[in-house]
Amino acid sequence: MTIQRRQFLTLTAAAAGLSLASPALAQGAASTLDRVKQSKRLRIGVTSAEPWFFKDPMSGTWSGVGISIGQQLATDLGVEMVPVETTWANCVAALQADQIDVMFVLDPTEERRKAIDFPQAPLFYYALGALVKQDAAIRTWADLDKAGLRVGVTLGTSVDRTVTETLKAASISRFSNNDEAIAAFAARRVDVVAQFHPALVVQYARLRLGKVVLPEPVTAVATSAGLRKEDNPAFRDWMSQKFAEYYQAGRPQAFFADYLKTKGIDASTVPGLVRERWS
């Protein structure tokens, strides 16, 4: 099911109202870090969105960059990583309701900062890209902002927000996850799919349909992880320290390369997650 622009604005306003009505901080001196250590469980939000999260339809097991990061953090803490299924649109509420402890690859927008917290250090970087028809002459975002052009995005993501703010003439269709948006492109129900470039690389490798472009101006986006707001900042500070260590050591890029290898993609042939290495 797709959600059109007018419905989206109504839903966004309602969601913002609910978020602002929620308690600003989790009360009590104990932090999420204390509770994770005590329960021996780190609950991470997961949703269908390669290369971050992928659920094998046969075994039901999860893999992806987000899963690898979660496993590494859990190992560092000496606890078990527990995946909890959610959606990009619902993960903020899941954090507030204490259903999950962290949601990786969640961009720290101003609207989200009103409801949840984020580590200070970025997790890694990516750029907004577009999957377009093979013969499409797309160089800039202005080339996509045309009446009658159908653009697919994933509901509740920062991509959704950016595309909505940038493209005023194009028709925007919203889908519950990345896979549904790509399926709509394959079925020719949309002309373009906008997602961050790592996700599009994986989707293109699967479809071998169309081409991936980075419309200009290309902007590096620092992604992070969503956390509950708390009086005690121990968990946020610990996560920020770990993110800085991982990025400096190239761990997210290594996890990305490992995942791409399972899809038959050579990571050296595509832009990675380290902005300093982008040409």
SENU-595974 format. One line per 2 residues: number of its first residue (from 1); their letters; for each residue x, y, z of N, C-alpha, C. Coordinates in steps of 0.02 Angstrom, whole numbers. Layout:
NUM = A = X Y Z X Y Z X Y Z  ...
//
This chain:
1 = MT = 42 -60 0 0 0 0 44 62 0  27 112 -41 65 174 -44 26 229 -9
3 = IQ = 62 280 14 32 336 48 52 399 9  4 438 -12 18 496 -52 33 556 -9
5 = RR = 51 613 -41 77 671 -6 30 697 48  -35 706 31 -82 735 80 -89 690 141
7 = QF = -95 623 130 -100 576 186 -37 578 228  21 584 195 85 585 230 89 644 278
9 = LT = 68 703 255 72 762 296 27 755 358  -31 725 348 -76 714 405 -46 666 455
11 = LT = -17 611 430 14 562 474 74 592 510  113 633 476 172 663 506 152 710 563
13 = AA = 100 749 552 78 795 604 54 757 665  18 702 654 -7 661 710 50 630 748
15 = AA = 99 604 711 156 572 743 196 622 784  205 682 756 243 733 792 208 751 857
17 = GL = 141 754 855 103 769 915 111 716 968  111 653 948 120 598 995 189 600 1026
19 = SL = 239 614 984 308 615 1008 317 670 1060  290 729 1045 299 785 1090 259 775 1155
21 = AS = 207 734 1151 166 722 1210 198 669 1255  248 633 1231 280 580 1269 326 611 1320
23 = PA = 341 572 1375 387 597 1425 454 613 1393  484 668 1413 547 690 1383 605 644 1400
25 = LA = 605 618 1462 661 577 1484 637 515 1520  674 460 1511 661 401 1551 684 415 1622
27 = QG = 641 404 1670 655 423 1739 696 370 1775  731 392 1829 769 344 1869 843 351 1855
29 = AA = 884 332 1905 956 340 1900 988 287 1855  959 227 1852 989 173 1812 982 189 1738
31 = ST = 1035 177 1701 1034 190 1629 1020 126 1591  1008 134 1526 1000 75 1483 1062 31 1486
33 = LD = 1120 62 1491 1182 23 1496 1180 -24 1556  1157 2 1614 1151 -40 1674 1103 -98 1663
35 = RV = 1046 -82 1632 994 -133 1622 1016 -186 1571  1052 -165 1520 1078 -213 1471 1127 -261 1504
37 = KQ = 1171 -234 1545 1220 -277 1580 1185 -324 1628  1133 -300 1661 1098 -341 1709 1057 -396 1676
39 = SK = 1024 -379 1620 983 -429 1586 1023 -474 1539  1084 -452 1524 1128 -489 1477 1098 -491 1406
41 = RL = 1058 -440 1389 1026 -437 1324 1029 -367 1296  1052 -359 1234 1051 -296 1198 1000 -303 1143
43 = RI = 944 -268 1150 889 -274 1101 897 -221 1047  906 -243 985 914 -197 929 854 -202 883
45 = GV = 831 -145 860 776 -144 812 800 -167 743  760 -207 710 777 -231 643 716 -224 597
47 = TS = 730 -211 534 677 -206 484 706 -224 416  664 -243 370 688 -263 304 718 -204 268
49 = AE = 785 -202 263 819 -145 231 892 -164 219  904 -197 163 974 -214 146 1012 -150 127
51 = PW = 1077 -147 142 1120 -198 173 1122 -194 249  1078 -155 279 1080 -147 352 1050 -207 387
53 = FF = 992 -229 364 958 -286 395 927 -330 342  939 -395 347 910 -442 299 891 -506 336
55 = KD = 828 -526 329 804 -587 361 799 -642 310  835 -696 321 833 -753 276 764 -785 279
57 = PM = 730 -791 222 661 -817 224 657 -890 243  711 -927 235 710 -999 252 727 -1011 325
59 = SG = 781 -981 348 803 -993 417 775 -944 468  754 -885 443 729 -834 489 784 -796 524
61 = TW = 847 -808 507 902 -774 539 915 -706 505  942 -659 544 955 -592 519 1030 -583 505
63 = SG = 1045 -544 454 1114 -526 439 1114 -454 414  1174 -428 400 1179 -360 375 1226 -318 417
65 = VG = 1240 -258 395 1287 -214 430 1262 -198 500  1197 -182 507 1170 -167 573 1175 -225 621
67 = IS = 1164 -285 595 1169 -345 636 1241 -355 659  1289 -346 613 1360 -354 631 1382 -303 683
69 = IG = 1358 -241 677 1374 -190 726 1344 -208 794  1281 -230 793 1248 -251 855 1284 -308 888
71 = QQ = 1306 -357 849 1343 -414 877 1409 -392 907  1443 -345 874 1507 -320 900 1497 -284 966
73 = LA = 1446 -241 969 1432 -205 1031 1413 -254 1087  1372 -303 1070 1353 -353 1120 1413 -392 1146
75 = TD = 1459 -409 1101 1520 -443 1121 1562 -399 1167  1567 -335 1150 1605 -289 1193 1575 -283 1262
77 = LG = 1509 -291 1267 1474 -286 1331 1471 -354 1367  1484 -408 1331 1478 -474 1360 1406 -495 1369
79 = VE = 1363 -475 1321 1292 -492 1325 1270 -523 1259  1206 -543 1256 1177 -572 1195 1142 -517 1155
81 = MV = 1151 -517 1090 1113 -472 1047 1046 -504 1029  992 -466 1038 925 -492 1024 891 -447 972
83 = PV = 879 -472 911 843 -432 861 769 -429 875  740 -368 870 669 -358 881 641 -323 819
85 = ET = 594 -354 786 568 -326 723 526 -264 735  537 -214 693 500 -151 695 499 -122 625
87 = TW = 483 -59 617 486 -25 552 520 42 564  542 74 509 572 140 516 521 189 545
89 = AN = 458 183 525 407 229 548 390 219 622  399 158 648 379 142 717 436 138 766
91 = CV = 499 141 742 555 128 787 563 180 842  545 242 829 550 293 881 502 276 938
93 = AA = 441 257 921 393 237 972 416 175 1009  448 129 973 473 67 1004 528 83 1056
95 = LQ = 570 133 1040 620 154 1088 587 186 1149  540 229 1138 506 264 1193 469 214 1238
97 = AD = 443 161 1209 405 111 1246 449 57 1277  515 65 1270 563 17 1299 556 -53 1269
99 = QI = 538 -55 1204 534 -119 1169 602 -138 1138  642 -87 1123 710 -97 1098 757 -49 1133
101 = DV = 822 -64 1132 871 -21 1164 906 25 1114  908 4 1051 944 44 1001 917 28 931
103 = MF = 916 78 888 899 68 818 955 97 776  993 53 743 1050 75 703 1027 104 636
105 = VL = 1071 143 606 1061 174 540 998 218 542  993 258 595 938 306 603 969 375 604
107 = DP = 950 417 556 981 483 551 954 530 605  999 569 636 978 613 692 947 679 668
109 = TE = 886 675 642 851 736 620 828 776 680  814 839 669 791 883 724 725 857 753
111 = ER = 681 833 710 616 808 734 626 747 779  670 702 759 683 643 800 717 661 866
113 = RK = 760 712 866 794 731 927 746 756 981  686 777 960 636 798 1009 609 739 1049
115 = AI = 613 680 1018 582 621 1049 632 571 1076  691 565 1045 740 515 1065 810 546 1066
117 = DF = 859 507 1087 928 531 1092 972 497 1040  1031 525 1029 1079 496 982 1150 503 1010
119 = PQ = 1194 456 995 1265 465 1013 1293 526 976  1345 556 1005 1374 615 973 1415 597 912
121 = AP = 1450 540 913 1491 520 857 1448 486 804  1460 499 740 1423 465 686 1441 391 682
123 = LF = 1395 352 657 1408 280 647 1448 270 583  1426 302 529 1462 305 465 1426 354 420
125 = YY = 1447 358 357 1418 407 311 1392 373 248  1340 404 218 1316 383 153 1288 443 116
127 = AL = 1269 432 53 1242 487 12 1175 465 -17  1130 512 -27 1065 498 -56 1073 485 -131
129 = GA = 1048 428 -153 1053 410 -224 985 394 -253  985 376 -317 922 361 -351 932 303 -399
131 = LV = 886 256 -398 883 203 -448 836 226 -503  863 234 -564 825 261 -619 828 214 -679
133 = KQ = 788 228 -728 789 188 -789 857 194 -824  876 142 -859 942 139 -890 954 198 -938
135 = DA = 902 219 -973 911 273 -1022 895 342 -995  883 347 -929 865 412 -899 925 457 -895
137 = AI = 918 520 -916 971 569 -912 963 609 -848  988 581 -794 981 613 -729 1050 633 -703
139 = RT = 1059 699 -692 1123 723 -665 1112 760 -599  1056 795 -592 1042 834 -532 974 816 -504
141 = WA = 960 839 -443 894 828 -413 840 866 -452  859 921 -483 811 959 -523 786 918 -583
143 = DL = 829 872 -607 809 829 -663 753 781 -643  747 769 -577 696 723 -552 631 759 -534
145 = DK = 634 825 -528 576 862 -504 533 885 -563  499 836 -592 457 849 -651 388 820 -640
147 = AG = 338 857 -662 269 833 -657 261 768 -695  228 720 -663 217 655 -695 270 604 -678
149 = LR = 327 625 -651 379 578 -632 361 548 -564  362 482 -560 340 446 -500 402 423 -461
151 = VG = 407 447 -399 465 433 -357 443 392 -297  476 335 -286 461 293 -229 510 302 -173
153 = VT = 485 307 -111 527 313 -51 500 267 3  539 257 56 517 217 113 488 263 166
155 = LG = 427 249 187 391 290 235 429 296 301  433 357 326 461 369 393 536 376 396
157 = TS = 570 375 338 642 381 337 662 453 324  727 468 337 752 535 321 752 547 246
159 = VD = 757 492 207 752 499 134 683 525 115  632 498 147 563 520 135 558 595 148
161 = RT = 585 618 203 581 689 221 619 732 171  680 711 154 721 751 108 690 755 39
163 = VT = 666 699 14 636 698 -53 573 741 -54  533 737 -1 472 776 4 487 851 3
165 = ET = 541 870 38 560 941 40 591 965 -25  625 919 -61 663 937 -120 621 936 -184
167 = LK = 580 885 -191 542 876 -253 470 901 -243  453 954 -277 387 984 -270 339 966 -326
169 = AA = 366 952 -385 323 938 -443 312 863 -453  361 822 -435 356 750 -445 303 720 -399
171 = SI = 278 661 -418 230 625 -377 268 576 -333  256 578 -267 293 537 -220 248 483 -192
173 = SR = 270 420 -197 234 363 -169 276 335 -111  243 318 -56 278 295 3 261 222 18
175 = FS = 313 183 35 307 112 46 332 94 116  308 39 143 324 21 212 396 0 222
177 = NN = 430 -23 169 500 -41 175 535 -34 107  601 -41 107 641 -32 46 622 -81 -8
179 = DE = 610 -144 12 596 -196 -37 532 -181 -76  481 -155 -42 418 -138 -77 429 -82 -128
181 = AI = 471 -34 -110 486 21 -157 521 -6 -219  569 -52 -209 605 -80 -266 559 -124 -308
183 = AA = 514 -161 -276 467 -202 -313 422 -159 -357  404 -100 -332 363 -54 -372 402 -29 -432
185 = FA = 468 -19 -424 510 2 -481 513 -54 -533  523 -116 -509 527 -173 -555 461 -182 -592
187 = AR = 405 -167 -559 340 -175 -590 319 -112 -630  364 -62 -632 352 0 -668 295 41 -640
189 = RV = 283 33 -575 232 75 -542 263 140 -518  329 144 -514 364 206 -502 422 210 -552
191 = DV = 444 270 -567 498 281 -615 566 285 -582  566 303 -518 628 314 -481 619 289 -410
193 = VA = 672 262 -380 672 247 -309 730 285 -277  715 325 -227 766 362 -191 781 326 -125
195 = QF = 844 308 -116 868 278 -54 941 298 -46  970 283 12 1041 296 19 1081 246 -23
197 = HP = 1138 268 -48 1173 231 -101 1191 159 -82  1209 143 -19 1226 72 -5 1166 25 -16
199 = AL = 1107 48 3 1047 7 -7 1033 -2 -81  1042 51 -120 1029 46 -192 1078 0 -227
201 = VV = 1141 0 -203 1191 -45 -233 1170 -117 -226  1145 -136 -167 1123 -204 -156 1061 -220 -198
203 = QY = 1014 -173 -200 954 -184 -238 968 -192 -313  1014 -151 -339 1032 -155 -409 1064 -223 -424
205 = AR = 1107 -246 -379 1141 -310 -389 1090 -367 -394  1035 -359 -359 983 -411 -360 941 -407 -424
207 = LR = 923 -345 -444 879 -336 -501 914 -338 -569  974 -307 -570 1010 -294 -633 963 -256 -680
209 = LG = 929 -206 -650 880 -167 -688 892 -94 -673  896 -53 -725 906 18 -716 979 34 -701
211 = KV = 990 90 -667 1058 110 -647 1054 154 -584  1108 155 -546 1111 194 -484 1150 258 -498
213 = VL = 1121 315 -480 1155 379 -489 1155 417 -422  1204 462 -414 1206 507 -356 1192 577 -383
215 = PE = 1129 598 -383 1112 664 -410 1149 720 -373  1169 770 -410 1204 827 -380 1153 879 -355
217 = PV = 1169 915 -300 1230 910 -262 1232 847 -218  1289 813 -218 1298 753 -177 1319 775 -107
219 = TA = 1283 754 -57 1297 775 12 1308 713 55  1362 714 93 1375 659 140 1328 666 199
221 = VA = 1294 613 216 1248 612 273 1277 568 327  1283 595 387 1308 556 444 1249 520 476
223 = TS = 1250 454 476 1197 417 509 1219 397 578  1172 376 619 1186 363 689 1143 305 714
225 = AG = 1122 309 776 1078 259 806 1032 293 856  969 274 855 921 303 901 924 269 968
227 = LR = 919 309 1022 919 285 1091 863 319 1129  842 290 1186 794 324 1228 825 385 1261
229 = KE = 786 437 1273 808 493 1313 810 471 1386  865 486 1420 873 465 1490 908 519 1530
231 = DN = 894 520 1596 931 565 1640 1004 546 1643  1017 482 1645 1085 456 1649 1112 445 1578
233 = PA = 1165 481 1558 1189 477 1489 1239 421 1477  1246 374 1523 1299 324 1518 1295 283 1453
235 = FR = 1235 262 1434 1229 221 1374 1245 262 1311  1220 323 1308 1234 366 1251 1309 379 1245
237 = DW = 1341 394 1301 1413 409 1300 1454 348 1281  1434 290 1305 1469 228 1288 1462 212 1213
239 = MS = 1402 221 1187 1390 209 1116 1430 258 1074  1433 321 1094 1470 370 1057 1544 353 1054
241 = QK = 1571 330 1111 1641 310 1113 1654 251 1066  1608 202 1066 1616 144 1024 1610 161 950
243 = FA = 1562 205 933 1554 225 863 1617 258 837  1647 302 878 1709 336 857 1765 285 847
245 = EY = 1770 237 893 1822 186 887 1811 143 825  1750 123 813 1735 80 756 1749 116 690
247 = YQ = 1727 179 685 1737 216 623 1812 226 609  1850 243 660 1921 253 653 1956 189 630
249 = AG = 1932 132 656 1962 67 639 1935 38 574  1884 71 544 1856 46 481 1810 -13 489
251 = RP = 1781 -22 549 1738 -80 560 1673 -78 519  1636 -22 518 1575 -21 477 1589 -37 403
253 = QA = 1643 -10 375 1660 -25 306 1676 -98 296  1711 -128 345 1727 -199 341 1664 -242 343
255 = FF = 1617 -223 386 1553 -259 390 1515 -252 324  1517 -192 295 1484 -179 231 1515 -222 176
257 = AD = 1581 -224 173 1615 -264 122 1599 -338 130  1596 -361 192 1579 -432 204 1509 -448 179
259 = YL = 1463 -402 191 1394 -414 170 1388 -412 94  1421 -364 62 1419 -359 -11 1448 -423 -43
261 = KT = 1497 -452 -12 1528 -513 -38 1476 -569 -42  1431 -572 6 1379 -624 5 1330 -614 -53
263 = KG = 1329 -553 -81 1286 -537 -137 1323 -536 -203  1387 -557 -201 1426 -558 -262 1450 -491 -285
265 = ID = 1457 -443 -239 1478 -375 -256 1547 -362 -226  1592 -335 -267 1658 -315 -245 1653 -246 -215
267 = AS = 1664 -240 -150 1656 -176 -115 1702 -122 -143  1757 -140 -173 1804 -90 -199 1777 -55 -261
269 = TV = 1723 -81 -290 1695 -52 -351 1639 -3 -338  1619 6 -275 1563 51 -259 1583 98 -202
271 = PG = 1551 156 -197 1566 201 -140 1551 166 -74  1596 174 -27 1588 141 37 1556 186 89
273 = LV = 1570 171 154 1539 207 209 1586 257 242  1646 266 213 1695 313 239 1699 372 192
275 = RE = 1674 429 212 1669 486 166 1737 511 144  1788 501 187 1855 524 169 1884 487 109
277 = RW = 1855 429 92 1879 390 36 1838 402 -27  1787 444 -24 1747 458 -83 1787 504 -129
279 = S = 1786 488 -193 1823 530 -241 1777 584 -269
//
